[in-house]
Amino acid sequence: MARPLRFRHAPGRWTEGRVRHDVYSHLDSNLGATMRRPWFKPPSGYEARRFEMDNGDTALFCWNDDGAYWLGNTETPSTLWRTDKFGFTEVPYRVRRWAERELLAQLHEETPWLEPFPHLSWFFLPVFLSKDGRHTTRQFFDEHAAGFPDATRDEALSFYEEFLSTGVLDEYRELMAGKLGTSKQLDLVRMSASMGEFNAAALLTEAGYDITPEIEVTTGHSLDYRAERNGDGTLVEVTRPLPTDRRSAGTPVAAVRDTAETKTSGQLERHGGGVTLFVDCSSFPDDDWASVRGEKPDVRHRPAVVFRTRPSGRVEAYRKGSVPLDLDGAVEWV
């Protein structure tokens, strides 16, 4: 499975002749390719070309006398195989911004329903235009409302656009966008679980906490978030039960218990305490959530918050144990 989009840096002097020989000829002979001028003005101090392959792949290449940058969702020319890879924030800003303009224009031309959601488009760009995941990630948002049941695509996208446009996760964009994965096969379970982390982040942000994802702990693994406010920090781990229509047996209450037990008997047990468990039931349709809300099952870990987010921004929740987070302004306790 290919990873989200990353740049390759090829040091040394490049010319248009070398680009034709080392890059274009390889792409054209293997895939059938057209080399074009870029859609937008190249970054200052660079020449640039856009490559469009017959199979729908694309690639960008810019160069000057000191080196070149490649970014593409296609096979990498052999000349670039041993070059170093860099994330979007690790290349010169002018190179990154040019590439993002090119790719965002392409994304919105191919997928016009994403255009009203500019921050979401930008945030998930590394997977929306990845080599293996460019179809499945868009399909997840389009046909499955990003994991929200009984919701339209635009309702779901509006919710995430509003949250992401706060910028609280911009610094961690590639890390968080990459959680969707870049598989050619649509994996609703994994993708929905990844959005549970975004739902938890939105809840914590609404409650006034600063969040940092992927906190390494002494047991050798990472917890999903550290939430901080007024100098106090709390570690948070998120899990997301499957609704009963995607389980072989059981009830919504059993789904909550079983999923939480898997988390608590593994990762959280090894950690040995000091973590608040968030159980995101946002995949549950109304009837399933009503059953959970009515029974408020224990989740075999304390403290815990069991919640359900709707695209309107409404969050219902119940808690078990003494939760060291003030969430009153962000949830309706049930």
N, C-alpha and C positions, 0 to 999 in steps of 0.2 A: 504494500500500500504506500503510495507516494505521500509525502508530507505536504503541509501547506506551502504556498509559494515562498521561495527565498531567492535572494540574489546570489549570483556567482561573480567573483571578482577575478579578472584575468590581468595581471600586471604586464607591463611592457608596452611597446609602441604599437599602436594599431592604425591602419589606414583603411580606406574603403576597399582597396584591392585585397587586403588581408581578410576583411570581413566577408567579401564575396567568396574567397577561396576556402577559408577555414570554417565559416559558419553557414553561409547560404548554400554552398554546393552540397554540404552534408545533408542539410534539411531537404533540399530539393530532390536529391537522388534517393533518399529514404522515404520521404513522405509526399513529395510534391509541394513546392513552396513558392510564394511570391514575396519578394523583398520590396517594401514600400517606404516612402517617407512617413514619419510618424504623424499622427493626427494633431498633436500639439507641438509647440515649439520645443526643441530639445533643451535639456538643462544647460545653463550658461557654461561655456567652455568645452562643450561636448558636441560631437556629431552623433546622430542617432538614426536607427532604422527599425522598422516594424516588420516582422515576418508572419505571414498568414499561411497556414498549411491547409492542404486539400481536405484533411479530416476534421477541420474546425479548430485545431490547436493554434495557439498564437505565442509569439515571443517578442521581447523587446531587447534591444542592444544599443548601448551608447558607449562612446570611446573618445579618448584623446591621446596625446603622446605619452601619458603616464600609465594608462591602463584602460580597461573596459569593464562594463557591468552587463550581465545577462540576467533576464528574468523571463521565465516561460513555463507554460503548462504542457510542454511537449518533450520529446527526447532531447537530451543534451548533446550537442555536437562533441565528437571525440576530443577535439582540441581543448575543450573546457572541462573534461572529466576530472582532472586533478586540481582544479581550482577550488579555493576556499568558498564556503557558503556563509552568507550574512543575512540577518534579519532586516526588516524594513528600517528599524531605528539605528542600524549599524552602518549604513551607507550614507554618503553625503546627502544633506537635506534636499538639495536641488535635484539630485538623481531620484530620490524617493518620491518627491512631489510630482515630478514629471511622469514617472511610472504609474503612480496612483491616478493621475488625471487620465492617462491613456486607458488604464484598466477599468476605471469607473465608467468612462464613456462607453466602453465595450460592454460592460455588464448591463448598463441601462438600455443599450440598444438591443441586446439579446433578451433582456428580462425587464421590460418597461414597468411592470408592476412594482419593482423595487425602487424606482426613481423617486417616489414621494417620501422615501425613508432614507435620506442621505447619510445619516450617521450610522445606521445599521448596515447600509451598503458598504461604507468605508470600513467599519469594524470587522465585518466578516469577509472582506475582500480576499484575504489570503486563502480562504477555503472556497468561496464562491467561484473563484477562477483557478482552483488547484487542478492538477493533472487528473487525478482519479475522482475527486469529490465534487467537481463543479456542477454536475447534474443532480446528485443526490442531496446535497446541502440546500440547493434552491428548491428542490421538490419537497423537502421537509418543511420549509417555511410556506410554500405555496399550497400544497395539498393537505398538509397535516397541521396547519396553523401553529407551527413551532411547538407542538405537543399539547396545546390547549384543546380540550374537548368542547363540543358545542360552542365553537367560536369561529368567526370568519378569519380568513387570512389577514385582512387589513386591520381587524381588531387586535389580533396578536402582534402584528408588526408595529402598530401604533404604540402598544405597550412597551415593547423593547426599544423602539426609537426614542420614546420619551425618557426611558431610563438611561440608555447608552449616551444620549446627548448631554447628560450631566457631566460626562467626561471622567467619572470616577474610576473607570476601568481602562481608560485610554492607554495608560502607561503599560498595562498588561495585555494589550490587544492581541498580540500574536499568541501568547500563552492561552488566553481564554477562548479566542476564536478557534484555535486548534483543537479544543475539546470536542467540537462537533465531529472531528475526524474527516478523513478524505477518502472514504471507501467508495468503490463503484457500486456496492450493494447498499440499498437503503436500510439502515439499522435504526428503527424507531425507538427501540429500548435504549440504546446508548445515546442517541441524539436527545431524546426526551430527558434522560438523566443529566446530560450536560446542561440543559436549560434549567434544571433544578438549581444549579449553582448560580445562574443568573437571577432566578427568582429570589433566592436567599439574599443575594447581593442587593437587589432592589429593596427588599424588606429592611435590611440593616441600614441602607442608605436613607430610606424614608424615616427611619427611627433616629437619624442623626449621628450614625456611626461612620467613622473612616474605616475602610476595609483594605486589607492586603491579602491577596490570594496566595495559595500554595506555601504554607508555612512549614518549613522543615523542623521535625522534632527528633528527639534523641533516639527514638526507636528505629530511625532510618527511613521513615516514610514521611509524607506530607499531609497536613490537614488543610481543609479547603480555605479557611479564612482566619485572620485575626481581626476582630472588630474592636476599635478603640474610640473612646470618648472621654474627654477630661482626664487624660493620662492613664486611664484604666483600660486594660486589654483583656479580651476573652477569645479563646479559641473555639471555632465553630466547624463542625463537620456536617455535610449535607448528604442525605440519601433520598431516593425517590421511588416509592412503591409503584408497581405496575397496576393499572386498573384490572378488575376481574375479567374483563373481556379479552385480556391478553395473557391470562394465567390459565393453566390447565385445570385448576380446581380452586375452591376456597371462596371466601367472602372478602369484601373490602376491609373488614376488621382484621381478618387473617393476613391479608396482604400487607397491612401496616405493621403488624407484629412480626411477620416473617422477615420482611425487608430490614426492619430495624434490628432484629436479632442477628442477621448476617453481619451487619455493620458492627454491632456491639460485641459480638463474640470473636471478632477478628481484630480489625484495626484499632478500635477504641479500647478493647480489652488489653491489648499490648501497650497502649499508651498509659493506662493506669489511672485515669481520672483527669479532671480539670478541663474537660471538653463539653461544650453544649451541642447536643445533637439536634439538627433541624431535619424534620421529616416532611418533605414537600409532596403534598397530595394533589398538586395542580393537574395531574393527568386524570384525576377521577371526575367522571360526570356527576351531575347534581345528586342523583339517587345514591351513588356510592359514597359521596362525601357526607350526605345526610346520615347514612348509617354510621360512619366513623364519628361524626360530630355528636351523634346521639349517645354512643357508647363510650367514647373517649378512651380507647384501649391503651393500656400501658405499653411502653415500647422497650422495656427492660434496660433502660438507661436513664439516668437522671443526672443533670437537668436535661430536659428535652422540650422542643417546641414542635408541635404537629400543626401544619398550616396548609391552606389552599389559597392560591392566588388566582384571581380572574383578570382577564385583559383590561377590565375597567379600572384596575388598580385596587379593587377591594380585596382584602386579605382577612380570612377568618382563621382562628387558631385556638388551640388549647395547649396547656403546658403541664409538664410533669416534673415535680421537684422544684427546687428554688433556682429559677433561671436568673443568672447574673447579668441580664440585659434588660434595659427598659424599652419595651416594644409597644407601650400603650398608645403612642401616637401613630403607630403604623399598622396595627391589627385590631380586629374586633374579636375579643375573647368570647368563646362560646362554651 
